Amino acid sequence: MQIPRSALTIGIDIGGTKVSAGVVDADGNIIASDRRPTPISGGLELIQTIIELIKSFQSRYEIAGIGISVAALISADQGTIVGAPNIANLSKLNFVAEIKKFFNLPVIAENDANSAMWAEYKYGNAKNFNPVMFFIIGTGMGGGLVIDGKLFKGANGIGAEFGHMIVQPNGIKCGCGAFGCIEQYASGSALMRYANEEMKLDSAQANELLRFTAGTGEITGSVLTAAAKQGNKIALSAFNKQADWLGSACASYTLLLDPQAIVIGGGVVDAGELFLNLVRNSMEKYMPFAGTHLLPKIIAAKFGNDAGLIGAAELVRG
């Protein structure tokens, strides 16, 4: 069913702790939003939460389609959850079929990074680049790819999972079950690990870093960002290590895909050019055939936490 461009659609973004939902117009604007905790039991209880959100929006707006962004591998038919390591009882569930029992509307489910990539391509900082890659860096590391105006998903719907390139055989075990994925070295979790390791080695700088926690003693991404901007050596070292790994990955992917641009999203972009310049320098340092070809632009994503639901709401338009 073709959805008119002027119609409103619903985007729903499912994470490990919360479900965010919004009514989205044809220009990618969220005109109404809501959020609920992700049910611990996941599965059918999660579907019931989504149904309640949709019904709430339908009572106020005429909705033409439902797009769902979820932190999981999705089958090529955009219906079945192939694997969802961080959400209970979703694997092998035909998500779309369950929701269609209640709504006579087009429904699709898509991986959260793919959805965020699509939002950036249609309305954000990835627009007009071809090909264009996307890294979303949070606790883990998701990926997306658009080639010739189409979201690349591969033969079975699991393409462009850039966070799971193995860079250290027999390295740190990843949530996917493999060892040594780039996610374990360039994610937000890795950034925290680097900072904690450095704190054990330099008590003076550790105490300096703790000043940025406002008395909580908790080292977070925002704490490291603030500290790095003030020149704290531990925070800067942690960002350097993370950026070095990410830049090396960008170099390898460039030789495979030759993108015009690589868009980086997630909390790490709060560090701005401090981080992006480190990634650019690392990419150049590791680039095969250096100096013989143009390098992709490394740019920050436009959208933050709303990217997944905006992209999913657009993808259901077809």
N, C-alpha and C positions, 0 to 999 in steps of 0.2 A: 504494500500500500504506500503510495507516494504521499508524503506529508507536505502540505503547502508551506512555502517559505515563511509566510506571515504567521503561521500557527505557533502556539506555545508548546513546549515539550518539558518533561521533567527529567532532571539529572539527579542521580543518587550515587554517592560515593561511600563505599563501605570500607572502613579500616578496622584494625584490630580492636580499637577502643570506642569508636564512634561511627555513627551513620549520619552523613550530611546529605541534605536534599534541597533542591531548589527548582523553581519554575524559571525557565530560561527562554528568552525571546530570540528572534532570528538574527540578532546582532551580538549574541553571546552575553547579554545582560541578565543578571539574576534579579527577578522582580519580586520574588518571595522565597524565603528559606526557612529551614527548620533542621534540628538535629536531635538524635536520640543516642543513648549508649548502645554499643553493640552487645547483644545478649551473649552472655558467657557460653551458653549452650550452642550458639550459632544455629546452623541448619534451618529447620522449619520455623523455629522461634524468630530467627532473623528475618525470614521471609514475611512472617506476620507483622513485624515491625515496619518493613518496607510497605506492605499493603496499607497499613494505617496511615503512613505518611502520604501515600498516593491519594487515598480517599480524602484526607484533609485538604490537599491541594485541589482535588476535583470539586469539592464543595464550594470553591471560590473562583475557579478558573476553568475554561474549556481547554482540555489537554488533548494533544494529538498523538503523543508517543511517549515512551518511557525508556530512558537509557540508564544503564547501571554500570558503574565503575567499581571494580572490586580488586583487592590485592590478592590475585590468584592467576593461575594459568587458565585460559578459556579455550574451549574447542573452536575449531575453525568456523563452525556454524553459529558462533556467538550465543550459545545456549547452555552448554554443559561446563561445569567447573571441573577442570582436569586435576588441579591440585591447589590447595589453599593452606599452606603450612601454618599461618597465624590466625586462622578463624576456624572454630570447631565445626565439624559435621557438614562441611560444604563439599568436600571432594566427591566427585561422581554425581553430584546432585544436578538435575536439569533445572537450573535456576529460572530460566525464561518460561519453561512449561508450567512451573508452579505459579508464577505470577500471572500468566495468561489465563489461568483458571478463574481469575477474578476480574480481569479487564479485557475488553474487546478492543485492544489497541496494539500497534506495533511495539514490541519490546526487544531490546538487545542487551547483552552483557558483554563488557569488554574489560581487559586488564587495566588496572589503574594508571600505569605508566603510559600505555597506548592512548588512554582517554586524555591524559594530561598533554601528551604530545599533540593530539588533534586540536585541543583548545589553543595551544601555542601556534599551531600551523594556521588555523582558521582566523584567529583573532589576536594573536600575540606576537612575540618576537621571532618566531620561526616563519612568519608569513613571507612568501616570495622567495624562499630559499629552496633549492632542489639539487641533490637530495639534502635532507636535513635530519640530523640525529638529535636525540634527547636523552639526557641522563637526569633522573630525579633521585636526589641523594637525601636520604633520611636515615632511619635506623638501618635500612638496607640500601639497595641501589637498583632502581628500575630503569628500563630503557624503552625507547620508541624510535621509529624510523618512518619517514614519509619519502616515497620515491614517485616522481611524476604525478604528484597530487593524490597519491593513494597511500593509506596506512599499510605498511608491510607487516604481514603476520606469518608468512611462511606456509608450508604445506599443511601443517597440523595446528596452526594457531599459536605456536609458541616461539615464533621468530622475534628477533630484536631483543632478546633477554640479555642485554649487554652486561649486566651485573654479574653474570655467571661464566664469563670467560675465565679459564683457569690460568693464573699467572704464577702460581707457586705450587708445583706438584708436591703432594704430601704436606701442603701447608695447613693453615687453620681450617677446621671443619666449618662448612657453611650450612645454613638452614635448609638448603636444597638437597643436602646429603653428600655433596662432593667436597673435595678438599682443595683449598687454595684459590677460591674464586676472587676476582677483583673486588667484589662486594666486601670481602673481609679486610681489605686494605685501603679502600677509598671511600667508604661509607661514613655516615655520622658516627656509627658505633666505633669504627676504627679511629676516628678523630679523638673520641673520648679515651680510647685505650692508649693512644700515643701520649696524650696529656697526663694521664695517670702514671704512665711509666716514667715520664720526665720528672714528675713531682717527687718521686722517690729518690731521684738523683740530685736534686737541687732544692734544698729546703728553703733557702732565701727566696728564690723565685716562686716556689710553691706558696709560701706565705703571701707574697705579692699577688699571686693569682687569686688566692682565697678572698682578698679584699673585694673582688668583683662579685662575690656571691651574696652580698648584703646580709652576711651573718648566717646563711643557711649551710655553708660548707659544701654545697652541691655544685659540682662542675657540670655545666650544660653547654650546649652549642652557643647559646646567646652569651654566656659568661666568657667563653673562649673568644668569641668575636669581639666583645668589648675590650677584653684584655689585649688581644692582638693589635687592635687599633691604637692602644696606648703603649705598644712596644714590649709587652711582656714576653720574655724569651721562651717560656714553656709554651704559651699559646701560639706564638709564631712558629716554633719548631713543629708543633702538632699539625698546623696548617700546611707547613712545608712538606711534611711526610705524606699527608693525604693528597696534596696537589701533585706531588711527584708520581704517585701511583696512578692518579687519574690522568695526568698528562701522558704517561706511558701508554695507557689504554687508548687514549684519543689518537695517539700516533699509530698504534696497530690497526685500529678501526678505520683510520683514514686511508691506509693502503688497501683495505678491503672494499670500502664503500665510496671513497672520494667525495665526502659531503661538502657542500658549500659552507655549512655552518653546523656547529654543535652547540645545542642549547642546554644549559645546566640549570636545573630547578631544585627545589627543596630548601631547607633551612640554611644550608651552607651559603647560598647566594646573599644572605644578609651581610656577609663579610665583604661583598662587593668586589671592587677591582683588586683589593688586597689579595683575595683568593684567586680570582680569574687570571690575574697576571702571572701568578705562580703556575697555574695550569698551562697557560700559553707557553711559558718558558720551558716547562717540563716537556710539553708536546714537541717543541722545536728541538730540544736536546735529544729526544729519543727517536725522532722521525727517520724512518728508512728513506734512502735516496734524498737526503736533506739538500735543500737548495736547488732541486730540479723541478719543483712543482709548487703551486700555490697552496698555502695552508688554509684549512677551514677557519672561519671566524669562531671564536669562543665567546658566547654571549649569555647573559643571565636571562632566565625565564621572566615573562611578564606577570604571570599568574602565580599566586601562592597556593593556599590550601583549597581554593575553589576550582582549580584547574581540572580535576577529575570529573566533577559533576558537570561543568560546562562542556567538556569534551564529549562526555557520554550523551548529554542532551542534544548535541549537534550530530553525533554519529547515528542516532536513531532516525534522523531525517533522511539518511541514505545517500 
